[in-house]
Amino acid sequence: MKKDLDKLVKSSRPSFAKLLPLAQAEISKCTVDLLRNEPFFGHILGGMQRHFTESVDTLAVGLRGDSIQLMVNPFFLLKVLTKGENRVAVLKHEVLHIIFKHVFRNKTLSHNPTLWNLATDLVVNQYVAPYHLPDGAILLSTFPDLSLNPGDTADSYYAALKKLQDESNNKKIKSNSPISAENLKNILSSDLPSDHTFWADSSSPDIDGEKTGEKISGMIRDAIEQTSEDQVIKAYERSKFHKESGKLPSWLERYIGELIEARKPKINWRNTIRMFAASSRRSQMIVTSQRQSKRFEALDGMPPNPGLKLKRFQNMVVAIDTSGSIDDDTISNFFAEINGIYKQGSTITVIECDADIKRTYAYTGKIPSFVKGGGGTSFEPVMQWLKSKGHQFDGCIYLTDGFASAPETKPPCKLLWTVFGGPGGEHLKFGRQIIIQ
């Protein structure tokens, strides 16, 4: 394979078909390199979808279809990045953009996108070592007289670059950072070393029939962001099983800790669900592959010595308010709480409802790419639906902002109103209320 690669690199312009298998093998080789030396980054890279295409000029991570993808131009990977360690460095650079959520962050800023791209590169390129980036990479040393602090945020670097640009454009002001001003001017007048074309709020072209960037719906983008966080946390958990190579730097340990803490539901559902289970809990016997039970004897017709355990069965309904007063951030909060309930072992049926029930489905731990609604608000349809089901459910949790009249129909199961902001839940009836400000 190495001889084939060397031969193709020396040729003028190999065909895509000839480069493709070599590029695929090279990405796999780089992934193995990271897995051996820095397993946390290797696990993230190994779990990413890869798309090899001539529709991108270089190598980039971005939103394509329903996922974050690593998009690779084989010619760039093999003939421009001629050194193996440069390839690993660039791939780690892209992984760091995912870890820091830069792929999504620009949607929160009113900014110059080019300067934001440079600011995010200033962040991630500090952490690419021990691998070496190719010549032309944007580093803190690129702006030697700008006094940029190591370990700072992209927002801070962006502010410094924006100020530098504004001063440079004002001919009446003599710049205090002439070297940095000249370097910034040169960078902006040439092709940027990194491709951030396909980030969340970038206006980018379709790639081989799939939408990218801001063309992807907001709900799908939020779901992709949630999935991306899941992958980062899973990579962290997996890397802890490695010994010396699995040890993470302190800054990354802190960052992952903050990420995990932020994802925790605001409510302790373990305690809250006890309210539902107290009087309506049902039990069932199930066969397991565990050791023989000492509490339960084998039943007739079963294999000898089956492992048995007592499983608490909690069949819950979670109704979510999808009316026009609920924004995307609140929907994300709703599903953080639903996931918290799900992790306590409950079977969950989700009801999406604004003025009417839009759809119902079983929640299996995966956040949907969209919710249906956007109209007015009424709690009555969910109560009527619950009544039609009789005593099928142990309890109902209603996630809402509370902007609607109390329902008239009493549900046949216990009810908990979980109110995010809004006017509070004092006017709601037939159940308890938890207010989340």
N, C-alpha and C positions, 0 to 999 in steps of 0.2 A: 504493500500500500504506500509506503514512504517513497519508493522509487517512482511509482505512478504519480504521486504528488509532485515530486521534484521535476519530473518530466513536463507535467502540465504547467507548473509555475513558470518554467523557462519558455514555454510557447507563448505566442502573441495573444490570442484570444480564444481559449478553449470553449467548446460549446457548453451550454447549461447542462445537457444530458451527461456529459463526461465529468463535469465538476460536481454534480449533485451527490453521487455516492461518496466522493472524497470529502465533501463538506459535511455530510451527515456523520461520517466516521470521525472527522476532526472535532465536531461539537461533542460527540460522545467521549472522545479522548480527553477533551478539556474538562468535561463533567467529572470523569473519573479522577483527574488530577485534583480538582477541588474537593471531591469526596474524600480523598486520601489525606489532604493537607488541611482543609477547612470544611468539614462535613456539613456545617450549617448552610453555607452558601451552595455547596454541591447538591444538597437535598432540594433546595429551592430551584436551582437550575435544572436538575434532573426531572422535576415535576412539571416544568413549563411545557406548554404546547409549542412546537416548532413549525415554522412555515418557511420553506426555502423558495425564493422567488427572485425574479429579475425586476419586479415592480418597485423594490426599494433599492436605493443606491448603495447602502452600506449594511449596517446591522442595527436593529432597533428593537426595543420592547414597546408595546402599545396595545390598545384595545382593538381587537378585530373579532367581529362576530359576537360571540357570547363569552369571550375569555380574554385574559392577557396572553399575548403570544410573543414569542421570540421570532422576529422576522429577519431572515438572513439572506443576503445576496452572496451566493457561493464564490463568485469572482472576487468580491471584496474580502471575504474571509480568507481565501487562499492566496490571492495574488497581491493584495494591498497589505494585509496583515501577514507578513512573511515569516514572522517569528512566533513560535509556539507560545512563549510566555506573554507576548502581546495579545494573543487571542484569548488566553485565560484572563488576562487583566481586563480586557474589554467586556468579556462576559460577566465577570464579577462586578464591573461598573454598572452593567444593566441590572443585575440582581439587586444591587444597592439602591437603585432608583425605585424598585418595587418595595423593598423593605421600608424605605423612608416615605413611601406613598406619594412620591413626586408625580407619578403617573396620573394621580387624581387631584393633587393639591392646587394646580393653577386655576381651578374653577372657583377658588375662594378669593382670588386677587383681581383687582383691576390693574393690569400691569402691561409692561412691554414684554411680549412673549420671548423675544430673543435674549433679553437680559435675564429673564427668569430661567431660561435654559442654561445660560452660563452660571447663574447662581447655584442651580442644583448640581451642576457638574463640579463646582468648587467644593460642595459638600461631599459628594460620593468619592471623588478622586483622592481625598485624604485617607480613605480606608481601603484602597485597592492593594497596597503593599501586603505581602512581600513581592507581589507581581509588578512588572514594569509596564506602564502604559506606553503606547507609541508616541513618537515625537509629535508635538503640537497639542498635546492634552492640556486642558485648562487647569492650572494649579494656583495655589495661593501665591507662589513665587512669580506667577505671571504678572501680578500687580504688586511689585515689591514696595512701593512707597504709599500704598493705600492703607497699611496697618490693619489688615484683615486678621481677625483672631481665629486660631485653629479651633475646630470643634463647634463653630457657631452654626446658626441655622441658615437655610436658604433665604428666608425673609430678610435676615440681617445683611447677607451678602448682596441680595437684590437691591436693598436700600442704598448700600455703598456704591454699587455700580450705577444705579440711576442718578445719584448725586454727581458722580464722576462724569457721566454723560452730559448732564445738564450744564455742568460747569464748562465742559469742553465745547459745548455748543454756544455758550455765551462768550463772545470774543472780548467783551469788556472785562472779564474776570481772568486773572492769571491763575492757572491751575496749580494747586499745591502738590499734585501728584503727576508730574509731566510724563514720567516713564509709563505709569499705568494708563494714563490717558492715550498715549501713543499706541500702546499694546491693545487697548480696547478698540481703538479706531481700526487697527489692522485686522483684528479678529472680525469685527462687524463688516468689513469690506471683503471678506473672503468666505469660503464655505465653512460652516461650523463643524467642529470635529465630532459632534454627537448629533444623532437624529432623534428629535423628540416630536416628530410630526404627528404621531398617532396617539398622543396622550388624550386624556378624557375630554377636554374642551378645545381641542385643536380642530380646525377645519381642514380635514385631510381627505384624500381621495379613497375610493374603494380599492381594496387590494384583492385581485383575483376573485371578484364577485362577492366579497364580504364587506360590509360597512365597517368603518373605523372611526375612532375619535368621537367627536361630538355628534356624529350621525347616529350613534347608538343611543337608544332611549335612556332617559335618566334612571328608570327603575332597573334596567339591565346593568347600567354602569354601577349603581349602588350594590347590586347583587355580585358583580364582578369584584368590587372592592372588598366586600365581605368575604368572598371566597379567597381572595388574595391574602387577607389577614389570616384566614384559617391555615393556608399553606405555610405562611411564615411561622406561625405558632407550632404547627406540626413539625416543621423542620427543626425548630428549637428543641422540641421534645425528643426527636430522634437523635439529634446531635449530642444530647446529654449522655447517651449510651457509649459514645466514644470516650477514650481516655484523654491523653494529652492533646491529641488533635481536635478533640471536641470542646475544649475550653474556649469560651468566648471572651473577648475583651470586655472590660467593665462597662464601657459606654453602651455596648450592645446588650449586655445583661440588663442594664437599667432601662434601655429603650423597650426591650421585649416585655419587661415587667410592667411598664406603663401601658403598653398595648394590651396586655392581658387584663390589667385592672380596668381599663376603659371599656372593655368588652363585657364585663360582668353586668348582669341585670341589676337594676336599682333595687329590686325587691328580693328578699330572701324567700324564694318560692318553696324551699324545703319546709319552712315553718308555716308559710301561708296555706299550702295545700293541705296541711293537717286539718284545717277548718272544714274542708270538703270531705276528707276521708273519715272524720270522726264518727259520723252516724250512717254513712252510706257506702262504706268500703266493702267490696266483695273480694272473695278469695277463690283461687282455683289451683288445682294440682297440675303440675307439668312434669314431664319426664326430661331429665338432663343426663349428660354424660359424666356427671361428677361421681364421687365415691358413694358407696351405699349409705343411704340415710339411716341414722340411728333413731330418728323420731317417727318415721313412717315405714311400715312394713310393705313388702312388695304386694301389688294387687294382682288378682286373678287375671290371667291372660297376658300379663306383661313379662318381659324377659326377667330372669332371676336377678335379684339384687339391683334393681334400677335405682339411680340416684334421683331423689325427689326433693323438691323444695317448694315452699309456700310463696307464691307470687302475689303481691298486692296489686289488684287491678283497679286502676283509676281512669275512668273514661271521661275525658274532659272536653268541653267545648270552649274555644277561645274565639270570641267575636271581635272583629276589628272594625273601627269606624273609618270608612274610606270616603267620607264626604269631602266637599270642596274646601272645608276649613282645615283639613289635615295636610300638612306639607310632607315632602320626602323625608326630612330629618325625623319627623314624628313617626312616620311609617317604619323607618329604620329602628327607632326606639321600640316600637311595638314588637318587631321581630326579635330584638335582643331579649325582650321579656318572654316571648313565646319559646325561644330557644332555651331560656332558663327553666321554664316549666317542663319542656320536653326532656331536659337532662335529668329531671327528678323521676323519670320512668313512666310518666303519664302517656296514655294514648290520647292524641289531640285531633279534634276536628276543627278546622278553621272556617269561620264564616266571615266573608267580606260583605259589608253592608253600608250603604249610605241611607237613602230614603227607602230602599228596597234591598233585599238580599241579592247580591250579584253572583256569588258562587260559593260553594262549600267544597272542602277537600281535606284529606288526611295530611297532617304535617309530619314529615319524616326526617326533619333535621336540615333540610335544604330550603333556603329562602327563595321564594318565587321571583321570577324576573320582572313581574308587574303585579299590580292589584287593580281591581275594577271598581270604579266609583266616580266621585267628583261632583255628585249632585248634592241635594239637601241631606238632612240628618233625621232619622227616626229610629228609635230603639224598639218600637213595637213589632216590626217584622221578625226580629230574632226571637222575641218572647213567644210569638205565635208559633214559630218554627219549633222551638223547644217544647211547647205544649203539645204539638202534633206528634212528638217523639215519645211522649209519656215519660216513663222513668228510665229511659235508656242511658242517660248521662248522670254522672256523680256530681257534676257542678259545671258552672259557666263563669268564665272570666271575660268581662267586657272591657276592651281597651279603647278609650275615647278621649276627646277633649271636653266632653260634657255639654257641648252646645246643642241641646235639644231638650224637649219636654220629657218628663218621666214617663215610662211606659204604663199602660193601663192593665196589661195582662201579667199575671204573676206566673213565673216559670215553675215547672214541677221539680226543679233541682235548686241547690244552693247557688247564690249569685254574688259575685264580687265585682264591683265597679272599680276599675283602675283608671284614674283620670289624670291625663298629662296636661298641666297648665289649665287653661280655660277658667270657667267660673266656679270650679270646685264641684263636689258631688253631693252637696247637702240636699238638693232637690230630687235626687234620684232615690228610688225606693226598691223594696223587695230584696235588699242585700246590703252588705257592708261596702264602704268606700275607702280606697287608698288614693291619696292625692300626691302626685309627683310634680314638683315645680321645676 
